[in-house]
Amino acid sequence: MKSFLEEYGLIIVAAIVVLGVIVFASQFSDTIVDAIDGLIGTFTDQTSGIIGG
C-alpha cells in the first residue's frame, strides 16, 4: 500500500484538486462571468474604447 501511494499519490491529489476546481467553477460560474464582464466594461469605459477599435 505504501508503494502504491508513493507512486500514485500525486496523481490522486491532483485529481482531487481538479475536481474541487470544477465544483467551485460550477457553483460560481454566473458570478465569475458577471465579474469578468464588469471588469471588461470598466476597462473599456476608462480607455474610451481606444483598445477595442
PDB file with one MODEL, atoms N, CA, C and O in Angstrom:
MODEL        1
ATOM      1  N   MET A   1       0.831  -1.200   0.000  1.00  0.00           N
ATOM      2  CA  MET A   1       0.000   0.000   0.000  1.00  0.00           C
ATOM      3  C   MET A   1       0.873   1.261   0.000  1.00  0.00           C
ATOM      4  O   MET A   1       0.553   2.248  -0.662  1.00  0.00           O
ATOM      5  N   LYS A   2       1.982   1.213   0.753  1.00  0.00           N
ATOM      6  CA  LYS A   2       2.862   2.372   0.827  1.00  0.00           C
ATOM      7  C   LYS A   2       3.465   2.669  -0.540  1.00  0.00           C
ATOM      8  O   LYS A   2       3.547   3.830  -0.943  1.00  0.00           O
ATOM      9  N   SER A   3       3.881   1.644  -1.247  1.00  0.00           N
ATOM     10  CA  SER A   3       4.470   1.874  -2.573  1.00  0.00           C
ATOM     11  C   SER A   3       3.422   2.391  -3.559  1.00  0.00           C
ATOM     12  O   SER A   3       3.742   3.181  -4.447  1.00  0.00           O
ATOM     13  N   PHE A   4       2.174   1.950  -3.406  1.00  0.00           N
ATOM     14  CA  PHE A   4       1.097   2.443  -4.258  1.00  0.00           C
ATOM     15  C   PHE A   4       0.908   3.941  -4.053  1.00  0.00           C
ATOM     16  O   PHE A   4       0.797   4.694  -5.020  1.00  0.00           O
ATOM     17  N   LEU A   5       0.873   4.373  -2.790  1.00  0.00           N
ATOM     18  CA  LEU A   5       0.693   5.795  -2.504  1.00  0.00           C
ATOM     19  C   LEU A   5       1.900   6.612  -2.949  1.00  0.00           C
ATOM     20  O   LEU A   5       1.747   7.755  -3.378  1.00  0.00           O
ATOM     21  N   GLU A   6       3.099   6.038  -2.852  1.00  0.00           N
ATOM     22  CA  GLU A   6       4.283   6.747  -3.314  1.00  0.00           C
ATOM     23  C   GLU A   6       4.245   6.937  -4.827  1.00  0.00           C
ATOM     24  O   GLU A   6       4.674   7.970  -5.341  1.00  0.00           O
ATOM     25  N   GLU A   7       3.737   5.947  -5.529  1.00  0.00           N
ATOM     26  CA  GLU A   7       3.680   6.007  -6.991  1.00  0.00           C
ATOM     27  C   GLU A   7       2.541   6.894  -7.486  1.00  0.00           C
ATOM     28  O   GLU A   7       2.726   7.695  -8.402  1.00  0.00           O
ATOM     29  N   TYR A   8       1.377   6.751  -6.886  1.00  0.00           N
ATOM     30  CA  TYR A   8       0.178   7.385  -7.418  1.00  0.00           C
ATOM     31  C   TYR A   8      -0.405   8.471  -6.519  1.00  0.00           C
ATOM     32  O   TYR A   8      -1.472   9.004  -6.822  1.00  0.00           O
ATOM     33  N   GLY A   9       0.258   8.805  -5.442  1.00  0.00           N
ATOM     34  CA  GLY A   9      -0.263   9.803  -4.505  1.00  0.00           C
ATOM     35  C   GLY A   9      -0.432  11.168  -5.135  1.00  0.00           C
ATOM     36  O   GLY A   9      -1.453  11.824  -4.931  1.00  0.00           O
ATOM     37  N   LEU A  10       0.562  11.608  -5.904  1.00  0.00           N
ATOM     38  CA  LEU A  10       0.477  12.922  -6.537  1.00  0.00           C
ATOM     39  C   LEU A  10      -0.661  12.973  -7.548  1.00  0.00           C
ATOM     40  O   LEU A  10      -1.340  13.993  -7.662  1.00  0.00           O
ATOM     41  N   ILE A  11      -0.873  11.901  -8.271  1.00  0.00           N
ATOM     42  CA  ILE A  11      -1.966  11.853  -9.243  1.00  0.00           C
ATOM     43  C   ILE A  11      -3.315  11.935  -8.530  1.00  0.00           C
ATOM     44  O   ILE A  11      -4.232  12.614  -8.992  1.00  0.00           O
ATOM     45  N   ILE A  12      -3.425  11.241  -7.410  1.00  0.00           N
ATOM     46  CA  ILE A  12      -4.675  11.262  -6.652  1.00  0.00           C
ATOM     47  C   ILE A  12      -4.941  12.664  -6.111  1.00  0.00           C
ATOM     48  O   ILE A  12      -6.066  13.157  -6.189  1.00  0.00           O
ATOM     49  N   VAL A  13      -3.912  13.306  -5.566  1.00  0.00           N
ATOM     50  CA  VAL A  13      -4.072  14.660  -5.041  1.00  0.00           C
ATOM     51  C   VAL A  13      -4.432  15.628  -6.162  1.00  0.00           C
ATOM     52  O   VAL A  13      -5.296  16.487  -5.984  1.00  0.00           O
ATOM     53  N   ALA A  14      -3.781  15.498  -7.313  1.00  0.00           N
ATOM     54  CA  ALA A  14      -4.081  16.372  -8.452  1.00  0.00           C
ATOM     55  C   ALA A  14      -5.515  16.177  -8.917  1.00  0.00           C
ATOM     56  O   ALA A  14      -6.190  17.151  -9.249  1.00  0.00           O
ATOM     57  N   ALA A  15      -5.991  14.943  -8.948  1.00  0.00           N
ATOM     58  CA  ALA A  15      -7.363  14.670  -9.358  1.00  0.00           C
ATOM     59  C   ALA A  15      -8.356  15.293  -8.380  1.00  0.00           C
ATOM     60  O   ALA A  15      -9.390  15.814  -8.799  1.00  0.00           O
ATOM     61  N   ILE A  16      -8.056  15.245  -7.090  1.00  0.00           N
ATOM     62  CA  ILE A  16      -8.939  15.847  -6.091  1.00  0.00           C
ATOM     63  C   ILE A  16      -8.963  17.363  -6.251  1.00  0.00           C
ATOM     64  O   ILE A  16     -10.024  17.977  -6.134  1.00  0.00           O
ATOM     65  N   VAL A  17      -7.808  17.976  -6.516  1.00  0.00           N
ATOM     66  CA  VAL A  17      -7.741  19.428  -6.708  1.00  0.00           C
ATOM     67  C   VAL A  17      -8.525  19.839  -7.951  1.00  0.00           C
ATOM     68  O   VAL A  17      -9.271  20.818  -7.918  1.00  0.00           O
ATOM     69  N   VAL A  18      -8.364  19.100  -9.043  1.00  0.00           N
ATOM     70  CA  VAL A  18      -9.101  19.404 -10.276  1.00  0.00           C
ATOM     71  C   VAL A  18     -10.598  19.271 -10.045  1.00  0.00           C
ATOM     72  O   VAL A  18     -11.374  20.102 -10.518  1.00  0.00           O
ATOM     73  N   LEU A  19     -11.008  18.246  -9.329  1.00  0.00           N
ATOM     74  CA  LEU A  19     -12.423  18.069  -9.006  1.00  0.00           C
ATOM     75  C   LEU A  19     -12.943  19.249  -8.184  1.00  0.00           C
ATOM     76  O   LEU A  19     -14.056  19.727  -8.408  1.00  0.00           O
ATOM     77  N   GLY A  20     -12.135  19.711  -7.238  1.00  0.00           N
ATOM     78  CA  GLY A  20     -12.521  20.865  -6.443  1.00  0.00           C
ATOM     79  C   GLY A  20     -12.682  22.117  -7.282  1.00  0.00           C
ATOM     80  O   GLY A  20     -13.617  22.890  -7.074  1.00  0.00           O
ATOM     81  N   VAL A  21     -11.776  22.322  -8.232  1.00  0.00           N
ATOM     82  CA  VAL A  21     -11.867  23.492  -9.114  1.00  0.00           C
ATOM     83  C   VAL A  21     -13.123  23.413  -9.976  1.00  0.00           C
ATOM     84  O   VAL A  21     -13.798  24.421 -10.188  1.00  0.00           O
ATOM     85  N   ILE A  22     -13.436  22.225 -10.471  1.00  0.00           N
ATOM     86  CA  ILE A  22     -14.637  22.044 -11.294  1.00  0.00           C
ATOM     87  C   ILE A  22     -15.899  22.338 -10.477  1.00  0.00           C
ATOM     88  O   ILE A  22     -16.812  23.005 -10.963  1.00  0.00           O
ATOM     89  N   VAL A  23     -15.950  21.847  -9.256  1.00  0.00           N
ATOM     90  CA  VAL A  23     -17.116  22.095  -8.394  1.00  0.00           C
ATOM     91  C   VAL A  23     -17.228  23.581  -8.081  1.00  0.00           C
ATOM     92  O   VAL A  23     -18.324  24.140  -8.118  1.00  0.00           O
ATOM     93  N   PHE A  24     -16.095  24.232  -7.769  1.00  0.00           N
ATOM     94  CA  PHE A  24     -16.105  25.666  -7.482  1.00  0.00           C
ATOM     95  C   PHE A  24     -16.593  26.445  -8.689  1.00  0.00           C
ATOM     96  O   PHE A  24     -17.422  27.345  -8.554  1.00  0.00           O
ATOM     97  N   ALA A  25     -16.088  26.109  -9.866  1.00  0.00           N
ATOM     98  CA  ALA A  25     -16.472  26.831 -11.083  1.00  0.00           C
ATOM     99  C   ALA A  25     -17.947  26.630 -11.404  1.00  0.00           C
ATOM    100  O   ALA A  25     -18.617  27.562 -11.848  1.00  0.00           O
ATOM    101  N   SER A  26     -18.455  25.432 -11.186  1.00  0.00           N
ATOM    102  CA  SER A  26     -19.864  25.194 -11.492  1.00  0.00           C
ATOM    103  C   SER A  26     -20.784  25.924 -10.519  1.00  0.00           C
ATOM    104  O   SER A  26     -21.882  26.338 -10.892  1.00  0.00           O
ATOM    105  N   GLN A  27     -20.341  26.082  -9.279  1.00  0.00           N
ATOM    106  CA  GLN A  27     -21.166  26.771  -8.286  1.00  0.00           C
ATOM    107  C   GLN A  27     -21.180  28.280  -8.504  1.00  0.00           C
ATOM    108  O   GLN A  27     -22.201  28.930  -8.278  1.00  0.00           O
ATOM    109  N   PHE A  28     -20.058  28.839  -8.941  1.00  0.00           N
ATOM    110  CA  PHE A  28     -19.922  30.289  -9.009  1.00  0.00           C
ATOM    111  C   PHE A  28     -19.731  30.799 -10.432  1.00  0.00           C
ATOM    112  O   PHE A  28     -19.223  31.904 -10.620  1.00  0.00           O
ATOM    113  N   SER A  29     -20.123  30.025 -11.433  1.00  0.00           N
ATOM    114  CA  SER A  29     -19.865  30.416 -12.820  1.00  0.00           C
ATOM    115  C   SER A  29     -20.575  31.711 -13.198  1.00  0.00           C
ATOM    116  O   SER A  29     -19.985  32.560 -13.866  1.00  0.00           O
ATOM    117  N   ASP A  30     -21.819  31.877 -12.789  1.00  0.00           N
ATOM    118  CA  ASP A  30     -22.544  33.110 -13.119  1.00  0.00           C
ATOM    119  C   ASP A  30     -21.882  34.329 -12.484  1.00  0.00           C
ATOM    120  O   ASP A  30     -21.755  35.375 -13.121  1.00  0.00           O
ATOM    121  N   THR A  31     -21.467  34.193 -11.248  1.00  0.00           N
ATOM    122  CA  THR A  31     -20.807  35.296 -10.550  1.00  0.00           C
ATOM    123  C   THR A  31     -19.483  35.641 -11.215  1.00  0.00           C
ATOM    124  O   THR A  31     -19.156  36.816 -11.381  1.00  0.00           O
ATOM    125  N   ILE A  32     -18.720  34.619 -11.598  1.00  0.00           N
ATOM    126  CA  ILE A  32     -17.420  34.845 -12.238  1.00  0.00           C
ATOM    127  C   ILE A  32     -17.610  35.517 -13.586  1.00  0.00           C
ATOM    128  O   ILE A  32     -16.880  36.454 -13.911  1.00  0.00           O
ATOM    129  N   VAL A  33     -18.566  35.064 -14.374  1.00  0.00           N
ATOM    130  CA  VAL A  33     -18.814  35.659 -15.691  1.00  0.00           C
ATOM    131  C   VAL A  33     -19.263  37.110 -15.541  1.00  0.00           C
ATOM    132  O   VAL A  33     -18.814  37.978 -16.290  1.00  0.00           O
ATOM    133  N   ASP A  34     -20.138  37.378 -14.586  1.00  0.00           N
ATOM    134  CA  ASP A  34     -20.587  38.758 -14.349  1.00  0.00           C
ATOM    135  C   ASP A  34     -19.427  39.652 -13.923  1.00  0.00           C
ATOM    136  O   ASP A  34     -19.339  40.799 -14.360  1.00  0.00           O
ATOM    137  N   ALA A  35     -18.548  39.146 -13.087  1.00  0.00           N
ATOM    138  CA  ALA A  35     -17.405  39.930 -12.633  1.00  0.00           C
ATOM    139  C   ALA A  35     -16.452  40.235 -13.781  1.00  0.00           C
ATOM    140  O   ALA A  35     -15.949  41.353 -13.889  1.00  0.00           O
ATOM    141  N   ILE A  36     -16.203  39.251 -14.639  1.00  0.00           N
ATOM    142  CA  ILE A  36     -15.318  39.469 -15.789  1.00  0.00           C
ATOM    143  C   ILE A  36     -15.941  40.463 -16.756  1.00  0.00           C
ATOM    144  O   ILE A  36     -15.250  41.338 -17.277  1.00  0.00           O
ATOM    145  N   ASP A  37     -17.239  40.337 -17.001  1.00  0.00           N
ATOM    146  CA  ASP A  37     -17.930  41.301 -17.864  1.00  0.00           C
ATOM    147  C   ASP A  37     -17.830  42.717 -17.289  1.00  0.00           C
ATOM    148  O   ASP A  37     -17.619  43.678 -18.030  1.00  0.00           O
ATOM    149  N   GLY A  38     -17.979  42.839 -15.992  1.00  0.00           N
ATOM    150  CA  GLY A  38     -17.855  44.143 -15.351  1.00  0.00           C
ATOM    151  C   GLY A  38     -16.458  44.722 -15.483  1.00  0.00           C
ATOM    152  O   GLY A  38     -16.293  45.917 -15.728  1.00  0.00           O
ATOM    153  N   LEU A  39     -15.449  43.868 -15.320  1.00  0.00           N
ATOM    154  CA  LEU A  39     -14.063  44.334 -15.466  1.00  0.00           C
ATOM    155  C   LEU A  39     -13.785  44.798 -16.889  1.00  0.00           C
ATOM    156  O   LEU A  39     -13.162  45.839 -17.098  1.00  0.00           O
ATOM    157  N   ILE A  40     -14.242  44.031 -17.854  1.00  0.00           N
ATOM    158  CA  ILE A  40     -14.025  44.417 -19.254  1.00  0.00           C
ATOM    159  C   ILE A  40     -14.770  45.705 -19.573  1.00  0.00           C
ATOM    160  O   ILE A  40     -14.236  46.576 -20.260  1.00  0.00           O
ATOM    161  N   GLY A  41     -15.989  45.834 -19.083  1.00  0.00           N
ATOM    162  CA  GLY A  41     -16.758  47.054 -19.309  1.00  0.00           C
ATOM    163  C   GLY A  41     -16.094  48.271 -18.689  1.00  0.00           C
ATOM    164  O   GLY A  41     -16.020  49.328 -19.315  1.00  0.00           O
ATOM    165  N   THR A  42     -15.614  48.130 -17.466  1.00  0.00           N
ATOM    166  CA  THR A  42     -14.922  49.235 -16.796  1.00  0.00           C
ATOM    167  C   THR A  42     -13.650  49.611 -17.543  1.00  0.00           C
ATOM    168  O   THR A  42     -13.361  50.793 -17.732  1.00  0.00           O
ATOM    169  N   PHE A  43     -12.892  48.610 -17.964  1.00  0.00           N
ATOM    170  CA  PHE A  43     -11.654  48.867 -18.699  1.00  0.00           C
ATOM    171  C   PHE A  43     -11.944  49.587 -20.005  1.00  0.00           C
ATOM    172  O   PHE A  43     -11.245  50.534 -20.366  1.00  0.00           O
ATOM    173  N   THR A  44     -12.964  49.143 -20.706  1.00  0.00           N
ATOM    174  CA  THR A  44     -13.326  49.780 -21.979  1.00  0.00           C
ATOM    175  C   THR A  44     -13.795  51.223 -21.764  1.00  0.00           C
ATOM    176  O   THR A  44     -13.451  52.115 -22.539  1.00  0.00           O
ATOM    177  N   ASP A  45     -14.585  51.442 -20.703  1.00  0.00           N
ATOM    178  CA  ASP A  45     -15.049  52.809 -20.415  1.00  0.00           C
ATOM    179  C   ASP A  45     -13.884  53.730 -20.059  1.00  0.00           C
ATOM    180  O   ASP A  45     -13.842  54.881 -20.493  1.00  0.00           O
ATOM    181  N   GLN A  46     -12.939  53.220 -19.267  1.00  0.00           N
ATOM    182  CA  GLN A  46     -11.830  54.056 -18.835  1.00  0.00           C
ATOM    183  C   GLN A  46     -10.844  54.353 -19.953  1.00  0.00           C
ATOM    184  O   GLN A  46     -10.171  55.384 -19.925  1.00  0.00           O
ATOM    185  N   THR A  47     -10.747  53.456 -20.947  1.00  0.00           N
ATOM    186  CA  THR A  47      -9.844  53.716 -22.068  1.00  0.00           C
ATOM    187  C   THR A  47     -10.592  54.354 -23.229  1.00  0.00           C
ATOM    188  O   THR A  47     -10.012  54.580 -24.292  1.00  0.00           O
ATOM    189  N   SER A  48     -11.846  54.641 -23.041  1.00  0.00           N
ATOM    190  CA  SER A  48     -12.701  55.253 -24.059  1.00  0.00           C
ATOM    191  C   SER A  48     -12.733  54.444 -25.360  1.00  0.00           C
ATOM    192  O   SER A  48     -12.853  55.008 -26.448  1.00  0.00           O
ATOM    193  N   GLY A  49     -12.629  53.163 -25.240  1.00  0.00           N
ATOM    194  CA  GLY A  49     -12.721  52.302 -26.403  1.00  0.00           C
ATOM    195  C   GLY A  49     -11.520  52.355 -27.326  1.00  0.00           C
ATOM    196  O   GLY A  49     -11.608  51.882 -28.459  1.00  0.00           O
ATOM    197  N   ILE A  50     -10.410  52.908 -26.890  1.00  0.00           N
ATOM    198  CA  ILE A  50      -9.221  53.036 -27.744  1.00  0.00           C
ATOM    199  C   ILE A  50      -8.704  51.661 -28.162  1.00  0.00           C
ATOM    200  O   ILE A  50      -8.355  51.443 -29.323  1.00  0.00           O
ATOM    201  N   ILE A  51      -8.660  50.745 -27.209  1.00  0.00           N
ATOM    202  CA  ILE A  51      -8.068  49.440 -27.497  1.00  0.00           C
ATOM    203  C   ILE A  51      -9.018  48.579 -28.331  1.00  0.00           C
ATOM    204  O   ILE A  51      -8.559  47.814 -29.179  1.00  0.00           O
ATOM    205  N   GLY A  52     -10.298  48.685 -28.116  1.00  0.00           N
ATOM    206  CA  GLY A  52     -11.261  47.851 -28.826  1.00  0.00           C
ATOM    207  C   GLY A  52     -11.394  48.203 -30.292  1.00  0.00           C
ATOM    208  O   GLY A  52     -11.923  47.398 -31.058  1.00  0.00           O
ATOM    209  N   GLY A  53     -10.954  49.327 -30.703  1.00  0.00           N
ATOM    210  CA  GLY A  53     -11.042  49.692 -32.120  1.00  0.00           C
ATOM    211  C   GLY A  53     -12.314  50.326 -32.413  1.00  0.00           C
ATOM    212  O   GLY A  53     -12.567  50.702 -33.558  1.00  0.00           O
TER     213      GLY A  53
ENDMDL
END
